[in-house]
Structures are given as structure tokens and as C-alpha cells.
Amino acid sequence: MSASDPNSAIYVTDSAKDIKNKINRYAFSGGQDSVENHRKFGANLEIYPLNTLAFSWRTIMNLSTSEQKEYGSGRMLTGEVKKRLTEVLTELVERHRRARAAVTNDMVDAFMAVRPLPNMFN
């Protein structure tokens, strides 16, 4: 991830439109170059498996092993995986945005106050 490239990460300040655009345009999926080839050959999950959508986001998306096999075999399309990832990340960012909006100045002051820390090394 490069801090100088705003498209290299999903930020908690990104809009739903930004998230969808970043995932659809920049997320490497391992899918084929056409629907026909994807249906025929399936997704290539062996190339950089930690960078493919099916693996990188499987925890956050709850992408099951059977769904990963469906994607790898070509029965599940890249667009379906990216759509699901977009939905999950948009909801995650929106929840963060709502929680952040609920933070008051008093809460920040209490968090930032100088106070003794517990002795962790008796």
C-alpha cells in the first residue's frame, strides 16, 4: 500500500461510491479477462493468493471454502465477489462513520487526560 496513491487502500473517510470504484477498478481478483474465459478456466487463485479477493478478504466477507472453490472453478464471477466485498466494506465504513460521529469533545478530553497507568509489571 502506498500512501501517495489514494487508490491503494480503502479509507474510513471513503464514500460508498469511492469504495465501489476502488474495488471494481483496482482490486486484483485472480479472475480471467472475459466472462467466457472465467467460466472456462476459473479464477487463478494460485497467483499471489494473499492478494486475491477470495483470500485477502475471506474473513471479513465470510467467504466460505465452498464459495472459494466456486470462484476458482468459474461458477462464481469476479463481479459477484467484488460486489459482495463492496457491500461488506461500505457497511463497515458506515458503522465507523456513525460511531465516530457519536464521539463528543468530553469523551475525547477524558480519553486524552493525563492519568496514572496501571502497573503492569509487579
VMD Tcl script that builds the backbone (N, CA, C; Angstrom):
set m [mol new atoms 366]
animate dup $m
set s [atomselect $m all]
$s set {name element resname resid chain x y z} {
  {N N MET 1 A 0.838 -1.166 0.000}
  {CA C MET 1 A 0.000 0.000 0.000}
  {C C MET 1 A 0.890 1.239 0.000}
  {N N SER 2 A 0.567 2.153 -0.853}
  {CA C SER 2 A 1.340 3.376 -0.968}
  {C C SER 2 A 0.506 4.554 -0.492}
  {N N ALA 3 A 1.028 5.306 0.457}
  {CA C ALA 3 A 0.309 6.470 0.975}
  {C C ALA 3 A 0.163 7.546 -0.091}
  {N N SER 4 A 1.044 7.549 -1.078}
  {CA C SER 4 A 0.961 8.563 -2.123}
  {C C SER 4 A -0.089 8.227 -3.180}
  {N N ASP 5 A -0.588 7.016 -3.184}
  {CA C ASP 5 A -1.614 6.610 -4.139}
  {C C ASP 5 A -2.936 6.452 -3.407}
  {N N PRO 6 A -3.867 7.387 -3.571}
  {CA C PRO 6 A -5.132 7.325 -2.831}
  {C C PRO 6 A -5.998 6.122 -3.200}
  {N N ASN 7 A -5.675 5.446 -4.303}
  {CA C ASN 7 A -6.448 4.282 -4.718}
  {C C ASN 7 A -5.871 2.968 -4.209}
  {N N SER 8 A -4.823 3.037 -3.404}
  {CA C SER 8 A -4.161 1.821 -2.949}
  {C C SER 8 A -4.766 1.246 -1.673}
  {N N ALA 9 A -5.763 1.925 -1.112}
  {CA C ALA 9 A -6.366 1.451 0.135}
  {C C ALA 9 A -7.798 1.957 0.229}
  {N N ILE 10 A -8.579 1.294 1.066}
  {CA C ILE 10 A -9.914 1.771 1.403}
  {C C ILE 10 A -9.757 2.531 2.718}
  {N N TYR 11 A -10.161 3.797 2.713}
  {CA C TYR 11 A -10.037 4.636 3.906}
  {C C TYR 11 A -11.390 4.765 4.595}
  {N N VAL 12 A -11.375 5.001 5.899}
  {CA C VAL 12 A -12.629 5.145 6.643}
  {C C VAL 12 A -13.364 6.421 6.263}
  {N N THR 13 A -12.717 7.286 5.519}
  {CA C THR 13 A -13.368 8.511 5.039}
  {C C THR 13 A -13.900 8.369 3.612}
  {N N ASP 14 A -13.691 7.208 2.977}
  {CA C ASP 14 A -14.168 6.994 1.607}
  {C C ASP 14 A -15.690 6.895 1.570}
  {N N SER 15 A -16.264 7.439 0.512}
  {CA C SER 15 A -17.709 7.310 0.305}
  {C C SER 15 A -18.006 5.925 -0.265}
  {N N ALA 16 A -19.279 5.564 -0.265}
  {CA C ALA 16 A -19.678 4.280 -0.846}
  {C C ALA 16 A -19.277 4.224 -2.323}
  {N N LYS 17 A -19.400 5.340 -3.012}
  {CA C LYS 17 A -19.018 5.405 -4.426}
  {C C LYS 17 A -17.517 5.187 -4.591}
  {N N ASP 18 A -16.705 5.805 -3.703}
  {CA C ASP 18 A -15.251 5.623 -3.753}
  {C C ASP 18 A -14.870 4.162 -3.514}
  {N N ILE 19 A -15.511 3.540 -2.530}
  {CA C ILE 19 A -15.211 2.149 -2.199}
  {C C ILE 19 A -15.525 1.245 -3.395}
  {N N LYS 20 A -16.694 1.441 -3.979}
  {CA C LYS 20 A -17.092 0.635 -5.141}
  {C C LYS 20 A -16.108 0.832 -6.288}
  {N N ASN 21 A -15.747 2.065 -6.558}
  {CA C ASN 21 A -14.816 2.368 -7.644}
  {C C ASN 21 A -13.447 1.728 -7.404}
  {N N LYS 22 A -12.920 1.853 -6.196}
  {CA C LYS 22 A -11.598 1.293 -5.890}
  {C C LYS 22 A -11.599 -0.225 -6.043}
  {N N ILE 23 A -12.624 -0.873 -5.541}
  {CA C ILE 23 A -12.680 -2.333 -5.622}
  {C C ILE 23 A -12.844 -2.783 -7.070}
  {N N ASN 24 A -13.766 -2.150 -7.791}
  {CA C ASN 24 A -14.013 -2.575 -9.173}
  {C C ASN 24 A -12.854 -2.276 -10.104}
  {N N ARG 25 A -12.131 -1.197 -9.875}
  {CA C ARG 25 A -11.067 -0.806 -10.797}
  {C C ARG 25 A -9.684 -1.292 -10.388}
  {N N TYR 26 A -9.421 -1.400 -9.069}
  {CA C TYR 26 A -8.044 -1.620 -8.637}
  {C C TYR 26 A -7.790 -2.916 -7.878}
  {N N ALA 27 A -8.817 -3.570 -7.380}
  {CA C ALA 27 A -8.593 -4.789 -6.589}
  {C C ALA 27 A -8.270 -5.957 -7.503}
  {N N PHE 28 A -7.118 -6.569 -7.308}
  {CA C PHE 28 A -6.738 -7.755 -8.084}
  {C C PHE 28 A -7.588 -8.916 -7.614}
  {N N SER 29 A -8.157 -9.615 -8.560}
  {CA C SER 29 A -9.101 -10.664 -8.194}
  {C C SER 29 A -8.655 -12.065 -8.568}
  {N N GLY 30 A -7.729 -12.195 -9.506}
  {CA C GLY 30 A -7.360 -13.520 -9.973}
  {C C GLY 30 A -8.294 -14.043 -11.047}
  {N N GLY 31 A -9.327 -13.243 -11.379}
  {CA C GLY 31 A -10.281 -13.648 -12.407}
  {C C GLY 31 A -9.686 -13.527 -13.799}
  {N N GLN 32 A -10.369 -14.120 -14.760}
  {CA C GLN 32 A -9.914 -14.105 -16.151}
  {C C GLN 32 A -10.290 -12.786 -16.832}
  {N N ASP 33 A -9.797 -12.587 -18.051}
  {CA C ASP 33 A -10.014 -11.341 -18.774}
  {C C ASP 33 A -11.386 -11.238 -19.431}
  {N N SER 34 A -12.142 -12.308 -19.461}
  {CA C SER 34 A -13.502 -12.276 -20.004}
  {C C SER 34 A -14.359 -13.266 -19.234}
  {N N VAL 35 A -15.684 -13.061 -19.303}
  {CA C VAL 35 A -16.607 -13.980 -18.628}
  {C C VAL 35 A -16.461 -15.387 -19.199}
  {N N GLU 36 A -16.324 -15.460 -20.516}
  {CA C GLU 36 A -16.198 -16.777 -21.156}
  {C C GLU 36 A -14.970 -17.520 -20.633}
  {N N ASN 37 A -13.822 -16.825 -20.589}
  {CA C ASN 37 A -12.599 -17.460 -20.084}
  {C C ASN 37 A -12.717 -17.779 -18.599}
  {N N HIS 38 A -13.392 -16.900 -17.845}
  {CA C HIS 38 A -13.542 -17.160 -16.417}
  {C C HIS 38 A -14.409 -18.401 -16.192}
  {N N ARG 39 A -15.489 -18.512 -16.959}
  {CA C ARG 39 A -16.353 -19.699 -16.838}
  {C C ARG 39 A -15.593 -20.964 -17.249}
  {N N LYS 40 A -14.719 -20.836 -18.251}
  {CA C LYS 40 A -13.980 -21.986 -18.760}
  {C C LYS 40 A -12.813 -22.366 -17.849}
  {N N PHE 41 A -12.008 -21.378 -17.432}
  {CA C PHE 41 A -10.783 -21.663 -16.682}
  {C C PHE 41 A -10.885 -21.374 -15.189}
  {N N GLY 42 A -11.858 -20.571 -14.772}
  {CA C GLY 42 A -11.991 -20.196 -13.368}
  {C C GLY 42 A -10.974 -19.147 -12.972}
  {N N ALA 43 A -11.049 -18.722 -11.724}
  {CA C ALA 43 A -10.112 -17.734 -11.201}
  {C C ALA 43 A -8.786 -18.407 -10.896}
  {N N ASN 44 A -7.721 -17.690 -11.103}
  {CA C ASN 44 A -6.392 -18.204 -10.779}
  {C C ASN 44 A -6.068 -17.801 -9.345}
  {N N LEU 45 A -6.353 -18.681 -8.421}
  {CA C LEU 45 A -6.127 -18.390 -7.007}
  {C C LEU 45 A -4.720 -18.759 -6.556}
  {N N GLU 46 A -3.924 -19.287 -7.465}
  {CA C GLU 46 A -2.545 -19.656 -7.130}
  {C C GLU 46 A -1.600 -18.470 -7.246}
  {N N ILE 47 A -1.936 -17.495 -8.078}
  {CA C ILE 47 A -1.081 -16.312 -8.239}
  {C C ILE 47 A -1.352 -15.369 -7.080}
  {N N TYR 48 A -0.326 -15.084 -6.318}
  {CA C TYR 48 A -0.438 -14.166 -5.189}
  {C C TYR 48 A -1.702 -14.432 -4.385}
  {N N PRO 49 A -1.851 -15.614 -3.831}
  {CA C PRO 49 A -3.116 -15.945 -3.166}
  {C C PRO 49 A -3.490 -14.981 -2.049}
  {N N LEU 50 A -2.517 -14.344 -1.412}
  {CA C LEU 50 A -2.871 -13.408 -0.340}
  {C C LEU 50 A -3.374 -12.084 -0.893}
  {N N ASN 51 A -3.167 -11.826 -2.185}
  {CA C ASN 51 A -3.636 -10.587 -2.783}
  {C C ASN 51 A -4.949 -10.753 -3.536}
  {N N THR 52 A -5.431 -11.955 -3.683}
  {CA C THR 52 A -6.679 -12.133 -4.409}
  {C C THR 52 A -7.845 -11.844 -3.487}
  {N N LEU 53 A -8.917 -11.359 -4.069}
  {CA C LEU 53 A -10.099 -11.027 -3.274}
  {C C LEU 53 A -10.614 -12.220 -2.493}
  {N N ALA 54 A -10.572 -13.386 -3.119}
  {CA C ALA 54 A -11.122 -14.568 -2.456}
  {C C ALA 54 A -10.345 -14.921 -1.192}
  {N N PHE 55 A -9.084 -14.557 -1.122}
  {CA C PHE 55 A -8.295 -14.887 0.053}
  {C C PHE 55 A -8.085 -13.697 0.978}
  {N N SER 56 A -7.745 -12.544 0.454}
  {CA C SER 56 A -7.462 -11.383 1.294}
  {C C SER 56 A -8.641 -10.996 2.154}
  {N N TRP 57 A -9.814 -11.076 1.589}
  {CA C TRP 57 A -10.992 -10.579 2.291}
  {C C TRP 57 A -11.912 -11.691 2.765}
  {N N ARG 58 A -11.443 -12.945 2.724}
  {CA C ARG 58 A -12.357 -14.044 3.050}
  {C C ARG 58 A -12.875 -13.961 4.475}
  {N N THR 59 A -12.078 -13.455 5.400}
  {CA C THR 59 A -12.539 -13.364 6.780}
  {C C THR 59 A -13.618 -12.309 6.913}
  {N N ILE 60 A -13.351 -11.124 6.380}
  {CA C ILE 60 A -14.309 -10.037 6.515}
  {C C ILE 60 A -15.580 -10.301 5.714}
  {N N MET 61 A -15.452 -11.020 4.619}
  {CA C MET 61 A -16.606 -11.326 3.779}
  {C C MET 61 A -17.288 -12.622 4.185}
  {N N ASN 62 A -16.668 -13.391 5.056}
  {CA C ASN 62 A -17.155 -14.725 5.391}
  {C C ASN 62 A -17.279 -15.586 4.137}
  {N N LEU 63 A -16.293 -15.472 3.259}
  {CA C LEU 63 A -16.291 -16.262 2.024}
  {C C LEU 63 A -15.880 -17.688 2.390}
  {N N SER 64 A -16.811 -18.592 2.283}
  {CA C SER 64 A -16.574 -19.974 2.700}
  {C C SER 64 A -15.638 -20.691 1.733}
  {N N THR 65 A -15.137 -21.819 2.185}
  {CA C THR 65 A -14.274 -22.644 1.340}
  {C C THR 65 A -15.014 -23.069 0.081}
  {N N SER 66 A -16.295 -23.425 0.214}
  {CA C SER 66 A -17.058 -23.838 -0.967}
  {C C SER 66 A -17.230 -22.669 -1.935}
  {N N GLU 67 A -17.414 -21.449 -1.414}
  {CA C GLU 67 A -17.528 -20.282 -2.290}
  {C C GLU 67 A -16.198 -19.990 -2.978}
  {N N GLN 68 A -15.101 -20.194 -2.264}
  {CA C GLN 68 A -13.792 -20.002 -2.883}
  {C C GLN 68 A -13.603 -21.018 -4.012}
  {N N LYS 69 A -14.062 -22.233 -3.794}
  {CA C LYS 69 A -13.980 -23.254 -4.848}
  {C C LYS 69 A -14.877 -22.875 -6.027}
  {N N GLU 70 A -16.056 -22.324 -5.729}
  {CA C GLU 70 A -16.959 -21.868 -6.787}
  {C C GLU 70 A -16.275 -20.791 -7.624}
  {N N TYR 71 A -15.607 -19.869 -6.968}
  {CA C TYR 71 A -14.905 -18.794 -7.669}
  {C C TYR 71 A -13.728 -19.350 -8.463}
  {N N GLY 72 A -12.974 -20.227 -7.837}
  {CA C GLY 72 A -11.829 -20.837 -8.505}
  {C C GLY 72 A -12.214 -21.669 -9.711}
  {N N SER 73 A -13.416 -22.248 -9.678}
  {CA C SER 73 A -13.859 -23.094 -10.790}
  {C C SER 73 A -14.532 -22.293 -11.901}
  {N N GLY 74 A -14.875 -21.038 -11.617}
  {CA C GLY 74 A -15.524 -20.212 -12.633}
  {C C GLY 74 A -17.030 -20.132 -12.505}
  {N N ARG 75 A -17.596 -20.846 -11.538}
  {CA C ARG 75 A -19.051 -20.787 -11.352}
  {C C ARG 75 A -19.468 -19.488 -10.670}
  {N N MET 76 A -18.572 -18.885 -9.895}
  {CA C MET 76 A -18.823 -17.579 -9.284}
  {C C MET 76 A -17.931 -16.574 -10.005}
  {N N LEU 77 A -18.513 -15.473 -10.447}
  {CA C LEU 77 A -17.766 -14.489 -11.223}
  {C C LEU 77 A -17.082 -13.447 -10.335}
  {N N THR 78 A -16.052 -12.831 -10.884}
  {CA C THR 78 A -15.319 -11.791 -10.187}
  {C C THR 78 A -16.244 -10.664 -9.747}
  {N N GLY 79 A -17.170 -10.284 -10.605}
  {CA C GLY 79 A -18.118 -9.217 -10.269}
  {C C GLY 79 A -18.932 -9.541 -9.031}
  {N N GLU 80 A -19.286 -10.809 -8.857}
  {CA C GLU 80 A -20.051 -11.220 -7.673}
  {C C GLU 80 A -19.217 -11.071 -6.406}
  {N N VAL 81 A -17.951 -11.457 -6.480}
  {CA C VAL 81 A -17.059 -11.352 -5.325}
  {C C VAL 81 A -16.817 -9.876 -4.999}
  {N N LYS 82 A -16.559 -9.083 -6.024}
  {CA C LYS 82 A -16.309 -7.659 -5.808}
  {C C LYS 82 A -17.556 -6.944 -5.287}
  {N N LYS 83 A -18.718 -7.335 -5.758}
  {CA C LYS 83 A -19.973 -6.736 -5.270}
  {C C LYS 83 A -20.156 -7.032 -3.792}
  {N N ARG 84 A -19.909 -8.272 -3.433}
  {CA C ARG 84 A -20.054 -8.656 -2.020}
  {C C ARG 84 A -19.049 -7.919 -1.146}
  {N N LEU 85 A -17.805 -7.818 -1.618}
  {CA C LEU 85 A -16.788 -7.090 -0.866}
  {C C LEU 85 A -17.170 -5.622 -0.720}
  {N N THR 86 A -17.689 -5.018 -1.783}
  {CA C THR 86 A -18.122 -3.625 -1.732}
  {C C THR 86 A -19.202 -3.434 -0.680}
  {N N GLU 87 A -20.176 -4.331 -0.644}
  {CA C GLU 87 A -21.258 -4.237 0.334}
  {C C GLU 87 A -20.735 -4.343 1.763}
  {N N VAL 88 A -19.850 -5.299 1.995}
  {CA C VAL 88 A -19.314 -5.521 3.338}
  {C C VAL 88 A -18.484 -4.323 3.795}
  {N N LEU 89 A -17.595 -3.844 2.934}
  {CA C LEU 89 A -16.738 -2.722 3.323}
  {C C LEU 89 A -17.514 -1.423 3.463}
  {N N THR 90 A -18.510 -1.206 2.626}
  {CA C THR 90 A -19.329 0.002 2.748}
  {C C THR 90 A -20.044 0.014 4.088}
  {N N GLU 91 A -20.607 -1.108 4.481}
  {CA C GLU 91 A -21.283 -1.193 5.780}
  {C C GLU 91 A -20.290 -0.973 6.925}
  {N N LEU 92 A -19.106 -1.562 6.818}
  {CA C LEU 92 A -18.080 -1.389 7.850}
  {C C LEU 92 A -17.689 0.075 8.003}
  {N N VAL 93 A -17.462 0.755 6.883}
  {CA C VAL 93 A -17.081 2.170 6.912}
  {C C VAL 93 A -18.232 3.022 7.445}
  {N N GLU 94 A -19.453 2.698 7.058}
  {CA C GLU 94 A -20.612 3.455 7.548}
  {C C GLU 94 A -20.781 3.286 9.058}
  {N N ARG 95 A -20.577 2.069 9.572}
  {CA C ARG 95 A -20.649 1.854 11.026}
  {C C ARG 95 A -19.582 2.670 11.739}
  {N N HIS 96 A -18.382 2.701 11.179}
  {CA C HIS 96 A -17.306 3.500 11.767}
  {C C HIS 96 A -17.674 4.978 11.744}
  {N N ARG 97 A -18.227 5.423 10.636}
  {CA C ARG 97 A -18.610 6.833 10.497}
  {C C ARG 97 A -19.662 7.214 11.542}
  {N N ARG 98 A -20.653 6.348 11.754}
  {CA C ARG 98 A -21.693 6.615 12.764}
  {C C ARG 98 A -21.094 6.643 14.166}
  {N N ALA 99 A -20.202 5.694 14.451}
  {CA C ALA 99 A -19.579 5.652 15.777}
  {C C ALA 99 A -18.710 6.890 16.001}
  {N N ARG 100 A -17.994 7.303 14.983}
  {CA C ARG 100 A -17.129 8.489 15.088}
  {C C ARG 100 A -17.965 9.744 15.322}
  {N N ALA 101 A -19.118 9.832 14.665}
  {CA C ALA 101 A -19.992 10.992 14.827}
  {C C ALA 101 A -20.568 11.066 16.237}
  {N N ALA 102 A -20.652 9.929 16.914}
  {CA C ALA 102 A -21.203 9.896 18.271}
  {C C ALA 102 A -20.194 10.322 19.334}
  {N N VAL 103 A -18.929 10.445 18.967}
  {CA C VAL 103 A -17.896 10.837 19.927}
  {C C VAL 103 A -18.035 12.319 20.233}
  {N N THR 104 A -18.061 12.644 21.532}
  {CA C THR 104 A -18.183 14.040 21.962}
  {C C THR 104 A -16.822 14.581 22.383}
  {N N ASN 105 A -16.732 15.889 22.508}
  {CA C ASN 105 A -15.494 16.513 22.986}
  {C C ASN 105 A -15.166 16.049 24.402}
  {N N ASP 106 A -16.183 15.856 25.240}
  {CA C ASP 106 A -15.955 15.358 26.599}
  {C C ASP 106 A -15.323 13.964 26.574}
  {N N MET 107 A -15.762 13.131 25.663}
  {CA C MET 107 A -15.189 11.788 25.540}
  {C C MET 107 A -13.721 11.868 25.118}
  {N N VAL 108 A -13.415 12.742 24.170}
  {CA C VAL 108 A -12.033 12.918 23.719}
  {C C VAL 108 A -11.179 13.442 24.866}
  {N N ASP 109 A -11.685 14.442 25.602}
  {CA C ASP 109 A -10.940 15.001 26.738}
  {C C ASP 109 A -10.657 13.931 27.790}
  {N N ALA 110 A -11.654 13.097 28.085}
  {CA C ALA 110 A -11.459 12.039 29.083}
  {C C ALA 110 A -10.432 11.027 28.596}
  {N N PHE 111 A -10.452 10.700 27.328}
  {CA C PHE 111 A -9.502 9.744 26.776}
  {C C PHE 111 A -8.084 10.299 26.779}
  {N N MET 112 A -7.946 11.582 26.493}
  {CA C MET 112 A -6.632 12.210 26.370}
  {C C MET 112 A -6.077 12.724 27.700}
  {N N ALA 113 A -6.859 12.666 28.758}
  {CA C ALA 113 A -6.435 13.198 30.056}
  {C C ALA 113 A -5.195 12.468 30.571}
  {N N VAL 114 A -4.316 13.230 31.220}
  {CA C VAL 114 A -3.141 12.637 31.856}
  {C C VAL 114 A -3.631 11.902 33.093}
  {N N ARG 115 A -3.257 10.654 33.203}
  {CA C ARG 115 A -3.697 9.828 34.328}
  {C C ARG 115 A -2.665 8.741 34.557}
  {N N PRO 116 A -2.618 8.225 35.756}
  {CA C PRO 116 A -1.638 7.147 36.008}
  {C C PRO 116 A -2.068 5.870 35.290}
  {N N LEU 117 A -1.078 5.205 34.766}
  {CA C LEU 117 A -1.326 3.934 34.099}
  {C C LEU 117 A -1.181 2.809 35.127}
  {N N PRO 118 A -1.917 1.732 34.955}
  {CA C PRO 118 A -1.778 0.615 35.894}
  {C C PRO 118 A -0.389 0.007 35.788}
  {N N ASN 119 A 0.121 -0.447 36.944}
  {CA C ASN 119 A 1.416 -1.082 36.962}
  {C C ASN 119 A 1.263 -2.486 36.405}
  {N N MET 120 A 1.781 -2.696 35.217}
  {CA C MET 120 A 1.607 -3.992 34.561}
  {C C MET 120 A 2.733 -4.960 34.896}
  {N N PHE 121 A 3.798 -4.486 35.534}
  {CA C PHE 121 A 4.970 -5.322 35.790}
  {C C PHE 121 A 5.263 -5.385 37.280}
  {N N ASN 122 A 4.397 -5.974 38.040}
  {CA C ASN 122 A 4.548 -6.031 39.508}
  {C C ASN 122 A 5.904 -6.484 39.898}
}
mol reanalyze $m
mol bondsrecalc $m
mol representation Tube
mol addrep $m
